[in-house]
Amino acid sequence: MVDIQSFTINPQDMATEYKGSAILEILEGELEYLNLSRLKIMALMIEAIVKTQTICLWKLCEVIPSNAKALSINRRLQRFVSEVVFNPLGLAKIIVRLCGTRDKVYLIMDRTNWKLGNSNINILMLSMSYEGKGIPLFWKFLDKRGNSNEDERVELLNQFKKAFPELEIAGFLADREFIGEDWFKKLNELNIPFVIRVRNNFQICRKYKSQNIKNLFRRLSVNEYKIIHRKRMVLNVPLFISGMKILDKENRVDYCIVVSNVDHDNSLEVYRKRWQIECMFKNLKSSGFDIEATHLTKHERLNALLSVVSIAYVWVVKVADKMVQAIKSTKTLSHGRRPISEFRQGLRELKKALFISNTISYKDYVQILSYT
């Protein structure tokens, strides 16, 4: 067996040589608290996650170049996820630098969860909007089922502000789970502009009378929207309201109603960015890296694994952006969407390049990881 400290990259393997140096260029500059051996393992894990489209450690072993047996490699990976503790601020800085974000940013918050045996994996995630895609920045594992509370949400927002004091928050977007009088007041106190969807049965105060919020929009036609440029009392907080009459999946009349502490020209258009985090979760799960495939349940180990996955995810997003820029026109289907998402296109292309290293596109995709 090869000891973990001597686990090195074969210099004759050009694919590994290029990938390792490119990823290590970033990791060494930002993750100074990790020794070179662990940084190399992290780099190889990132490559393997893209190749296998999973975070199952046994499957990663099959594509990691080493003379050691699969059992030995698996033990090294298990040791990595059990011993390495990532600084969330440092990791987020890597991601933001890769994306090249320098001024304003939209933040999106949501939860994802799944069940493994008797264990509930419940993750509160704060992502940023980048080129029409959600990018994971900060997350928190919840020791419970169900919704997050105000303190847990504020913890993630404070981490963002501490890591990026120079970045202006253009807007905070969230779904109907993230509502409440104290929460709205807290966002105002933190001076964070927000657009949050509310339930149709919310009661608002108008002319000293209480009324159902959806009554403001019941006279609209389907897909017609209305913006109210005067604040109304929502949960005892003065907010702007916008809404649209829509049809749900069963073709029944429904409403999409959002509240905001800022008078946007069209808050509903801003709120549409929230869907990016739903697509991000899908790409981290069934359409991408299958994070639910892990049998890990300890939060510390899951955090280490998710930290590695986040770098792989951003790499795929950057490759997808490069592909879109190179293609002048993209074919769409009758419903207006592409036959395959940009992320899955980028994942296929990068996966192919990682298996075949002697291509121009491969070297271009490696260069994407460079800050220069």
KEZAVEX-916581 format. One line per 8 residues: number of its first residue (from 1); for each residue x, y, z of C-alpha. Coordinates in steps of 0.25 Angstrom, whole numbers, plus 5000, padded with zeros to 4 digits. Last residue first. Layout:
KEZAVEX-916581
NUM = X Y Z  ...
end
This chain:
KEZAVEX-916581
372 = 4978 5141 4941  4970 5135 4953  4973 5121 4947  4962 5110 4948  4958 5114 4934  4972 5110 4929  4968 5096 4931  4956 5097 4922
364 = 4965 5103 4911  4975 5092 4912  4964 5082 4911  4958 5089 4899  4972 5088 4892  4972 5073 4893  4982 5063 4899  4975 5061 4912
356 = 4964 5051 4908  4957 5046 4920  4957 5060 4926  4952 5066 4913  4940 5057 4912  4936 5060 4927  4938 5075 4924  4929 5074 4911
348 = 4918 5066 4918  4918 5075 4930  4917 5087 4922  4905 5082 4914  4899 5077 4927  4900 5091 4933  4895 5098 4920  4883 5090 4921
340 = 4879 5080 4910  4868 5081 4900  4868 5096 4902  4855 5103 4907  4845 5111 4899  4834 5101 4901  4835 5098 4886  4849 5094 4888
332 = 4862 5102 4887  4874 5102 4879  4886 5111 4883  4891 5122 4874  4905 5128 4874  4912 5117 4881  4926 5121 4887  4919 5129 4898
324 = 4911 5117 4902  4922 5108 4902  4930 5117 4911  4919 5118 4921  4917 5103 4922  4932 5102 4925  4930 5112 4936  4918 5105 4941
316 = 4926 5092 4941  4937 5098 4949  4927 5104 4959  4921 5090 4962  4935 5084 4964  4938 5095 4974  4925 5092 4981  4927 5077 4981
308 = 4940 5079 4990  4933 5087 5000  4921 5077 5000  4930 5066 5003  4936 5074 5015  4922 5078 5020  4917 5064 5019  4929 5059 5028
300 = 4926 5069 5039  4911 5067 5038  4912 5052 5040  4902 5045 5031  4911 5039 5021  4905 5029 5012  4907 5038 4999  4898 5036 4988
292 = 4890 5048 4991  4901 5057 4986  4897 5051 4972  4907 5060 4965  4900 5065 4953  4885 5064 4948  4880 5056 4960  4887 5064 4972
284 = 4896 5076 4971  4890 5079 4958  4876 5078 4964  4880 5087 4975  4886 5097 4966  4873 5097 4958  4865 5100 4970  4875 5111 4974
276 = 4873 5118 4960  4858 5118 4962  4861 5130 4971  4865 5138 4959  4850 5140 4956  4849 5149 4968  4855 5160 4961  4845 5159 4950
268 = 4834 5158 4960  4839 5171 4967  4836 5179 4954  4840 5194 4955  4845 5191 4969  4840 5199 4981  4849 5193 4991  4845 5186 5005
260 = 4839 5175 4996  4827 5166 4996  4824 5156 4986  4811 5149 4981  4810 5138 4971  4795 5135 4970  4787 5122 4966  4776 5119 4957
252 = 4776 5104 4954  4783 5097 4942  4787 5085 4950  4801 5090 4950  4797 5104 4955  4791 5115 4946  4796 5129 4949  4791 5142 4954
244 = 4802 5152 4957  4806 5160 4969  4814 5171 4974  4814 5177 4988  4823 5188 4995  4825 5186 5010  4822 5193 5023  4824 5182 5034
236 = 4812 5178 5043  4811 5165 5037  4809 5172 5023  4805 5186 5025  4804 5193 5011  4815 5201 5004  4811 5209 4992  4816 5206 4978
228 = 4807 5194 4976  4811 5186 4964  4801 5177 4956  4803 5165 4947  4796 5159 4936  4799 5144 4934  4784 5140 4935  4776 5152 4935
220 = 4776 5161 4947  4763 5164 4955  4768 5155 4967  4781 5163 4969  4778 5171 4981  4769 5161 4987  4781 5152 4988  4786 5159 5000
212 = 4773 5155 5008  4768 5167 5016  4769 5174 5029  4763 5188 5030  4770 5201 5035  4770 5206 5021  4778 5194 5016  4784 5184 5026
204 = 4789 5171 5020  4785 5157 5023  4793 5146 5016  4785 5135 5010  4792 5135 4997  4805 5131 5003  4817 5141 5002  4829 5141 4992
196 = 4841 5149 4996  4848 5161 4990  4859 5166 4999  4868 5179 5001  4878 5176 5012  4880 5188 5022  4883 5178 5033  4871 5184 5041
188 = 4862 5183 5029  4866 5168 5028  4863 5167 5043  4849 5174 5042  4845 5164 5031  4850 5152 5040  4843 5157 5052  4830 5158 5044
180 = 4831 5145 5037  4835 5139 5024  4845 5130 5019  4837 5117 5015  4829 5125 5004  4842 5126 4995  4854 5134 4996  4862 5145 4989
172 = 4872 5155 4995  4875 5167 4986  4886 5175 4981  4895 5172 4992  4908 5180 4990  4921 5174 4991  4933 5180 4998  4930 5174 5012
164 = 4931 5160 5005  4935 5150 5015  4929 5157 5027  4916 5160 5020  4915 5146 5014  4917 5140 5028  4907 5150 5034  4897 5145 5024
156 = 4899 5131 5027  4897 5133 5042  4885 5142 5040  4878 5130 5034  4881 5121 5046  4877 5132 5056  4864 5134 5048  4859 5119 5049
148 = 4861 5108 5038  4849 5100 5034  4847 5085 5035  4854 5073 5041  4865 5076 5052  4880 5077 5054  4881 5087 5042  4894 5086 5034
140 = 4898 5100 5030  4902 5105 5016  4910 5117 5010  4914 5120 4996  4907 5111 4986  4905 5117 4972  4892 5118 4966  4891 5120 4951
132 = 4887 5131 4941  4900 5137 4939  4903 5137 4954  4893 5138 4965  4898 5135 4979  4895 5124 4988  4892 5122 5003  4888 5108 5007
124 = 4881 5102 5019  4883 5087 5019  4875 5076 5025  4880 5062 5024  4870 5053 5032  4875 5040 5038  4867 5028 5040  4872 5022 5027
116 = 4877 5033 5019  4866 5044 5017  4868 5056 5008  4868 5071 5009  4870 5084 5002  4867 5098 5008  4867 5111 5001  4874 5125 5001
108 = 4877 5133 4989  4887 5145 4989  4887 5155 4977  4901 5161 4975  4907 5175 4973  4921 5178 4970  4933 5169 4968  4928 5155 4964
100 = 4939 5148 4955  4933 5135 4956  4946 5128 4960  4948 5139 4970  4934 5137 4977  4937 5122 4978  4951 5124 4984  4945 5134 4994
92 = 4934 5124 4998  4944 5114 5002  4952 5124 5010  4940 5128 5018  4935 5114 5020  4949 5110 5026  4949 5095 5023  4951 5084 5033
84 = 4959 5072 5028  4959 5060 5037  4947 5051 5033  4946 5055 5019  4961 5053 5017  4961 5040 5025  4950 5034 5016  4957 5038 5004
76 = 4970 5032 5009  4962 5019 5013  4956 5019 4999  4970 5019 4992  4974 5007 5001  4962 4999 4997  4963 5002 4982  4977 4997 4982
68 = 4989 5006 4981  4996 5009 4968  4989 5022 4967  4981 5030 4957  4967 5033 4963  4956 5027 4953  4951 5015 4961  4954 5021 4974
60 = 4943 5032 4971  4933 5021 4970  4936 5016 4984  4935 5030 4990  4921 5032 4985  4921 5047 4981  4915 5045 4967  4917 5050 4953
52 = 4928 5040 4951  4938 5048 4943  4934 5061 4950  4935 5055 4964  4948 5049 4960  4954 5063 4956  4950 5069 4969  4955 5057 4977
44 = 4968 5058 4970  4970 5073 4974  4965 5069 4988  4976 5058 4989  4986 5068 4984  4982 5078 4995  4983 5067 5005  4997 5064 5002
36 = 5001 5079 5000  4997 5082 5015  4984 5089 5018  4984 5102 5026  4988 5110 5013  4975 5108 5007  4974 5120 4998  4987 5121 4990
28 = 4990 5106 4991  4975 5103 4986  4976 5112 4974  4989 5107 4968  4986 5093 4973  4974 5093 4963  4983 5096 4951  4995 5088 4955
20 = 4986 5075 4958  4979 5076 4945  4991 5078 4936  4999 5067 4943  4987 5057 4944  4984 5058 4929  4999 5058 4926  5001 5044 4933
12 = 5016 5044 4932  5017 5052 4945  5010 5042 4953  5003 5050 4964  5007 5047 4978  5002 5039 4990  5014 5039 4999  5007 5045 5011
4 = 4995 5035 5009  5004 5023 5010  5004 5014 4998  5000 5000 5000
end
